[in-house]
Amino acid sequence: MTEPNTKPSFFRKLFFGRPEDNLRSAYSVIRRQRLNLYKVWNNETHNDIGLEKILRLFLLVQQFLYPGIYIRNHFGRQGSTYKKLAIELYVLLKLVFPLVSLFSGWYTNIFIQAITGYLLSETIFYVATLFFAAEIFDEPRSSKRSILLLFLNYIEISFDFAVIYGGLGLLQGTAHSRLDFVYFSFMTSSTIGFGDIYPTTALGKYVVTLHSMIFLFFIVLFLNFFTRVDTRHHK
């Protein structure tokens, strides 16, 4: 009598890895988020006060306003692997959305602008939460995976700003195409700025300033992340 073939399929092995790594949590993601709020409020994980505590509470509360936590909650019922893969797909979709908006010509639509700003704010707040409330998150499955997702967040933010620059008509100089909007966004992210494209309106200058500040925050986050990884490695 032959034994049944229990070898996983190619795609299951590629995306899901080992079945025993698909851990299930005792609490749903939303319930855990509420517990995290209580922990911050009661100073159970961090002895913060004043502005720091207000910021940490805000960063936890605002997550209920965005799809990410509900995606993690829904797929988390199937296990940690399903939750992580669902979030990876969501991150990729958020990256693709501004690209599609740009090269299909939708970026001038006010509704598309509103969605772009909404998704951009979710990413910015999520990245800030990684820095200011890192202890509430599970230990990362892989430090390299965390770096990859942060890099995708950075690319998404750059594309989102390209949509905003183009849709609101904030740029002057040689900015005449959608590629120019993307080019200016990435040059601003890298703080290079060749001067061939520039903002002239007050709103444009505010947006560029905000964009530059977010990039500098990414540098701080990456340095903090690598420091924590290096510290755990030496321990």
WORA-V433653 format. One line per field, one symbol per residue. phi: phi as a letter, one per 20 degrees, with the letter a starting at -180 (. if undefined). psi: psi as a letter, one per 30 degrees, with the letter a starting at -180 (. if undefined). A space follows every 50 residues. Layout:
# WORA-V433653
phi->???
psi->???
This chain:
# WORA-V433653
phi->.eeffdfffgffffedmegfeefdefdffffffffffffffeledbeebl ffffffffffffffecfgfffffffffepfffffffffffffffffgfff ffednffefffffffgfffffffffffffgeecffeefgffbffffffff ffffffgffffffffffemedcnefccfffffgffffffelemenfcbed efffffffffgffffffffffffffffffffffff
psi->kkkkjgklleeeeeefbkeffikklflleeeeeeeeeeeeeghffkillb eeeeeeeeeeefffflfeeeeeeeffffleeeeeeeeeeeeeefeeeeee eegfgfffkeeeeeeeeeeeeeeeeeeeeeefhfffllkkekeeeeeeee eeeeeeeeeeeeeeeeefhfkabgjfleeeeeeeeeeeeggdjfffklkf leeeeeeeeeeeeeeeeeeeeeeeeeeeeeeeef.
